Amino acid sequence: PTFLGEHAEAFWRGVMPVHAEHESIPAWVTWAPLGATAMGFLGAVLFYLIAPRVPRMLAKGPAWAFLYHKWYFDEIYDFIFVRGARALGDLLWKVGDRRLIDGLGPDGVAASSRFFSGLLRRVQTGFVYHYSFLMLIAAVAFGAYAIIAGIGGVR
């Protein structure tokens, strides 16, 4: 008995047909692992028992360098992609981050604060008569604005 019950075969009939030609695999697929094993064994006998100088000669050749450097994929990738990305990153860092973001953001706020505090420092002397004179100027300016703008209800 299966999960579907006694009639599971009738339920699945014709849903997943398996053709006879798909049930077998080609003969070379079964023999390929044996052939690869035999070639590896013969290569090991040749390189380590019959001619041990051959591996040293191969290690000094261009094929070894090519394989050792992983087909030079890293060098090509570095040349094509990494250098361009690094140059773009440097440009965005110097122009975008330093000048725009820092220049208008934290550094810009600090510079404007320094500028306006320098202006206000001249006004803030610590003498009472300077403060009273500033209050008088502010009162006159407010009164002039009120008269010119018509604030106060008199028309």
CNS distance restraints for C-alpha pairs under 8 A (distance, minus, plus):
assign (resid   1 and name CA) (resid   5 and name CA) 5.53 0.50 0.50
assign (resid   1 and name CA) (resid   6 and name CA) 5.71 0.50 0.50
assign (resid   2 and name CA) (resid   6 and name CA) 6.97 0.50 0.50
assign (resid   2 and name CA) (resid   8 and name CA) 7.01 0.50 0.50
assign (resid   4 and name CA) (resid   8 and name CA) 5.44 0.50 0.50
assign (resid   7 and name CA) (resid  11 and name CA) 6.28 0.50 0.50
assign (resid   8 and name CA) (resid  12 and name CA) 6.27 0.50 0.50
assign (resid   9 and name CA) (resid  13 and name CA) 5.93 0.50 0.50
assign (resid  12 and name CA) (resid  16 and name CA) 7.33 0.50 0.50
assign (resid  18 and name CA) (resid  22 and name CA) 6.77 0.50 0.50
assign (resid  18 and name CA) (resid  23 and name CA) 7.39 0.50 0.50
assign (resid  19 and name CA) (resid  23 and name CA) 6.94 0.50 0.50
assign (resid  20 and name CA) (resid  24 and name CA) 7.64 0.50 0.50
assign (resid  25 and name CA) (resid  29 and name CA) 6.98 0.50 0.50
assign (resid  26 and name CA) (resid  30 and name CA) 7.38 0.50 0.50
assign (resid  27 and name CA) (resid  31 and name CA) 6.52 0.50 0.50
assign (resid  28 and name CA) (resid  32 and name CA) 5.74 0.50 0.50
assign (resid  29 and name CA) (resid  33 and name CA) 7.71 0.50 0.50
assign (resid  30 and name CA) (resid  34 and name CA) 7.95 0.50 0.50
assign (resid  31 and name CA) (resid  35 and name CA) 6.34 0.50 0.50
assign (resid  32 and name CA) (resid  36 and name CA) 6.16 0.50 0.50
assign (resid  33 and name CA) (resid  37 and name CA) 6.14 0.50 0.50
assign (resid  34 and name CA) (resid  38 and name CA) 6.19 0.50 0.50
assign (resid  35 and name CA) (resid  39 and name CA) 6.16 0.50 0.50
assign (resid  36 and name CA) (resid  40 and name CA) 6.15 0.50 0.50
assign (resid  37 and name CA) (resid  41 and name CA) 6.18 0.50 0.50
assign (resid  38 and name CA) (resid  42 and name CA) 6.15 0.50 0.50
assign (resid  39 and name CA) (resid  43 and name CA) 6.02 0.50 0.50
assign (resid  40 and name CA) (resid  44 and name CA) 6.15 0.50 0.50
assign (resid  41 and name CA) (resid  45 and name CA) 6.27 0.50 0.50
assign (resid  42 and name CA) (resid  46 and name CA) 6.09 0.50 0.50
assign (resid  43 and name CA) (resid  47 and name CA) 6.02 0.50 0.50
assign (resid  44 and name CA) (resid  48 and name CA) 5.80 0.50 0.50
assign (resid  44 and name CA) (resid  49 and name CA) 7.70 0.50 0.50
assign (resid  45 and name CA) (resid  49 and name CA) 5.23 0.50 0.50
assign (resid  45 and name CA) (resid  50 and name CA) 6.52 0.50 0.50
assign (resid  46 and name CA) (resid  50 and name CA) 4.92 0.50 0.50
assign (resid  46 and name CA) (resid  51 and name CA) 5.82 0.50 0.50
assign (resid  46 and name CA) (resid  52 and name CA) 7.61 0.50 0.50
assign (resid  47 and name CA) (resid  51 and name CA) 5.30 0.50 0.50
assign (resid  47 and name CA) (resid  52 and name CA) 5.09 0.50 0.50
assign (resid  47 and name CA) (resid  53 and name CA) 7.59 0.50 0.50
assign (resid  47 and name CA) (resid  54 and name CA) 6.31 0.50 0.50
assign (resid  47 and name CA) (resid  55 and name CA) 6.33 0.50 0.50
assign (resid  48 and name CA) (resid  52 and name CA) 4.89 0.50 0.50
assign (resid  52 and name CA) (resid  56 and name CA) 7.71 0.50 0.50
assign (resid  53 and name CA) (resid  57 and name CA) 6.40 0.50 0.50
assign (resid  54 and name CA) (resid  58 and name CA) 6.16 0.50 0.50
assign (resid  55 and name CA) (resid  59 and name CA) 6.05 0.50 0.50
assign (resid  56 and name CA) (resid  60 and name CA) 6.50 0.50 0.50
assign (resid  57 and name CA) (resid  61 and name CA) 6.58 0.50 0.50
assign (resid  58 and name CA) (resid  63 and name CA) 7.30 0.50 0.50
assign (resid  58 and name CA) (resid  64 and name CA) 6.48 0.50 0.50
assign (resid  59 and name CA) (resid  63 and name CA) 7.87 0.50 0.50
assign (resid  59 and name CA) (resid  64 and name CA) 5.26 0.50 0.50
assign (resid  59 and name CA) (resid  65 and name CA) 7.75 0.50 0.50
assign (resid  60 and name CA) (resid  64 and name CA) 6.70 0.50 0.50
assign (resid  60 and name CA) (resid  65 and name CA) 7.70 0.50 0.50
assign (resid  61 and name CA) (resid  65 and name CA) 6.75 0.50 0.50
assign (resid  62 and name CA) (resid  66 and name CA) 5.99 0.50 0.50
assign (resid  63 and name CA) (resid  67 and name CA) 6.19 0.50 0.50
assign (resid  64 and name CA) (resid  68 and name CA) 5.80 0.50 0.50
assign (resid  65 and name CA) (resid  69 and name CA) 6.06 0.50 0.50
assign (resid  66 and name CA) (resid  70 and name CA) 6.57 0.50 0.50
assign (resid  66 and name CA) (resid  71 and name CA) 5.23 0.50 0.50
assign (resid  66 and name CA) (resid  72 and name CA) 6.94 0.50 0.50
assign (resid  67 and name CA) (resid  71 and name CA) 5.52 0.50 0.50
assign (resid  69 and name CA) (resid  73 and name CA) 7.86 0.50 0.50
assign (resid  70 and name CA) (resid  74 and name CA) 7.46 0.50 0.50
assign (resid  72 and name CA) (resid  76 and name CA) 6.22 0.50 0.50
assign (resid  73 and name CA) (resid  77 and name CA) 5.90 0.50 0.50
assign (resid  74 and name CA) (resid  78 and name CA) 5.93 0.50 0.50
assign (resid  75 and name CA) (resid  79 and name CA) 6.11 0.50 0.50
assign (resid  76 and name CA) (resid  80 and name CA) 6.08 0.50 0.50
assign (resid  77 and name CA) (resid  81 and name CA) 5.62 0.50 0.50
assign (resid  77 and name CA) (resid  82 and name CA) 6.77 0.50 0.50
assign (resid  78 and name CA) (resid  82 and name CA) 4.63 0.50 0.50
assign (resid  78 and name CA) (resid  83 and name CA) 6.20 0.50 0.50
assign (resid  79 and name CA) (resid  83 and name CA) 5.85 0.50 0.50
assign (resid  80 and name CA) (resid  84 and name CA) 6.94 0.50 0.50
assign (resid  81 and name CA) (resid  85 and name CA) 6.14 0.50 0.50
assign (resid  82 and name CA) (resid  86 and name CA) 5.94 0.50 0.50
assign (resid  83 and name CA) (resid  87 and name CA) 6.11 0.50 0.50
assign (resid  84 and name CA) (resid  88 and name CA) 6.12 0.50 0.50
assign (resid  85 and name CA) (resid  89 and name CA) 6.01 0.50 0.50
assign (resid  86 and name CA) (resid  90 and name CA) 6.11 0.50 0.50
assign (resid  87 and name CA) (resid  91 and name CA) 6.20 0.50 0.50
assign (resid  88 and name CA) (resid  92 and name CA) 6.14 0.50 0.50
assign (resid  89 and name CA) (resid  93 and name CA) 5.97 0.50 0.50
assign (resid  90 and name CA) (resid  94 and name CA) 6.06 0.50 0.50
assign (resid  91 and name CA) (resid  95 and name CA) 5.83 0.50 0.50
assign (resid  91 and name CA) (resid  96 and name CA) 7.35 0.50 0.50
assign (resid  92 and name CA) (resid  96 and name CA) 4.70 0.50 0.50
assign (resid  92 and name CA) (resid  97 and name CA) 6.39 0.50 0.50
assign (resid  93 and name CA) (resid  97 and name CA) 4.82 0.50 0.50
assign (resid  93 and name CA) (resid  98 and name CA) 6.31 0.50 0.50
assign (resid  94 and name CA) (resid  98 and name CA) 5.20 0.50 0.50
assign (resid  94 and name CA) (resid  99 and name CA) 6.79 0.50 0.50
assign (resid  95 and name CA) (resid  99 and name CA) 5.21 0.50 0.50
assign (resid  95 and name CA) (resid 100 and name CA) 6.62 0.50 0.50
assign (resid  96 and name CA) (resid 100 and name CA) 5.15 0.50 0.50
assign (resid  96 and name CA) (resid 101 and name CA) 6.32 0.50 0.50
assign (resid  97 and name CA) (resid 101 and name CA) 4.90 0.50 0.50
assign (resid  97 and name CA) (resid 102 and name CA) 6.02 0.50 0.50
assign (resid  98 and name CA) (resid 102 and name CA) 5.09 0.50 0.50
assign (resid  98 and name CA) (resid 103 and name CA) 6.33 0.50 0.50
assign (resid  99 and name CA) (resid 103 and name CA) 4.73 0.50 0.50
assign (resid  99 and name CA) (resid 104 and name CA) 7.43 0.50 0.50
assign (resid 100 and name CA) (resid 104 and name CA) 5.61 0.50 0.50
assign (resid 100 and name CA) (resid 105 and name CA) 7.61 0.50 0.50
assign (resid 101 and name CA) (resid 105 and name CA) 5.33 0.50 0.50
assign (resid 101 and name CA) (resid 106 and name CA) 7.84 0.50 0.50
assign (resid 102 and name CA) (resid 106 and name CA) 5.50 0.50 0.50
assign (resid 102 and name CA) (resid 107 and name CA) 5.35 0.50 0.50
assign (resid 102 and name CA) (resid 108 and name CA) 6.92 0.50 0.50
assign (resid 103 and name CA) (resid 107 and name CA) 5.12 0.50 0.50
assign (resid 103 and name CA) (resid 108 and name CA) 4.91 0.50 0.50
assign (resid 104 and name CA) (resid 108 and name CA) 4.44 0.50 0.50
assign (resid 104 and name CA) (resid 109 and name CA) 6.98 0.50 0.50
assign (resid 105 and name CA) (resid 109 and name CA) 6.05 0.50 0.50
assign (resid 106 and name CA) (resid 110 and name CA) 6.12 0.50 0.50
assign (resid 107 and name CA) (resid 111 and name CA) 6.04 0.50 0.50
assign (resid 108 and name CA) (resid 112 and name CA) 6.13 0.50 0.50
assign (resid 109 and name CA) (resid 113 and name CA) 5.95 0.50 0.50
assign (resid 110 and name CA) (resid 114 and name CA) 6.06 0.50 0.50
assign (resid 111 and name CA) (resid 115 and name CA) 6.16 0.50 0.50
assign (resid 112 and name CA) (resid 116 and name CA) 6.12 0.50 0.50
assign (resid 113 and name CA) (resid 117 and name CA) 5.89 0.50 0.50
assign (resid 114 and name CA) (resid 118 and name CA) 6.13 0.50 0.50
assign (resid 115 and name CA) (resid 119 and name CA) 6.59 0.50 0.50
assign (resid 116 and name CA) (resid 120 and name CA) 6.19 0.50 0.50
assign (resid 117 and name CA) (resid 121 and name CA) 5.83 0.50 0.50
assign (resid 118 and name CA) (resid 122 and name CA) 6.88 0.50 0.50
assign (resid 119 and name CA) (resid 123 and name CA) 7.11 0.50 0.50
assign (resid 120 and name CA) (resid 124 and name CA) 6.16 0.50 0.50
assign (resid 121 and name CA) (resid 125 and name CA) 7.16 0.50 0.50
assign (resid 124 and name CA) (resid 131 and name CA) 7.95 0.50 0.50
assign (resid 125 and name CA) (resid 130 and name CA) 7.32 0.50 0.50
assign (resid 126 and name CA) (resid 130 and name CA) 7.77 0.50 0.50
assign (resid 126 and name CA) (resid 131 and name CA) 8.00 0.50 0.50
assign (resid 127 and name CA) (resid 131 and name CA) 6.78 0.50 0.50
assign (resid 128 and name CA) (resid 132 and name CA) 6.23 0.50 0.50
assign (resid 129 and name CA) (resid 133 and name CA) 6.01 0.50 0.50
assign (resid 130 and name CA) (resid 134 and name CA) 6.22 0.50 0.50
assign (resid 131 and name CA) (resid 135 and name CA) 6.23 0.50 0.50
assign (resid 132 and name CA) (resid 136 and name CA) 6.19 0.50 0.50
assign (resid 133 and name CA) (resid 137 and name CA) 6.24 0.50 0.50
assign (resid 134 and name CA) (resid 138 and name CA) 6.11 0.50 0.50
assign (resid 135 and name CA) (resid 139 and name CA) 6.08 0.50 0.50
assign (resid 136 and name CA) (resid 140 and name CA) 6.18 0.50 0.50
assign (resid 137 and name CA) (resid 141 and name CA) 6.09 0.50 0.50
assign (resid 138 and name CA) (resid 142 and name CA) 6.05 0.50 0.50
assign (resid 139 and name CA) (resid 143 and name CA) 6.04 0.50 0.50
assign (resid 140 and name CA) (resid 144 and name CA) 6.05 0.50 0.50
assign (resid 141 and name CA) (resid 145 and name CA) 6.17 0.50 0.50
assign (resid 142 and name CA) (resid 146 and name CA) 6.12 0.50 0.50
assign (resid 143 and name CA) (resid 147 and name CA) 6.18 0.50 0.50
assign (resid 144 and name CA) (resid 148 and name CA) 6.08 0.50 0.50
assign (resid 145 and name CA) (resid 149 and name CA) 5.80 0.50 0.50
assign (resid 146 and name CA) (resid 150 and name CA) 5.71 0.50 0.50
assign (resid 146 and name CA) (resid 151 and name CA) 4.82 0.50 0.50
assign (resid 146 and name CA) (resid 152 and name CA) 7.00 0.50 0.50
assign (resid 147 and name CA) (resid 151 and name CA) 6.46 0.50 0.50
assign (resid 147 and name CA) (resid 152 and name CA) 7.97 0.50 0.50
assign (resid 150 and name CA) (resid 154 and name CA) 7.01 0.50 0.50
assign (resid 150 and name CA) (resid 155 and name CA) 7.04 0.50 0.50
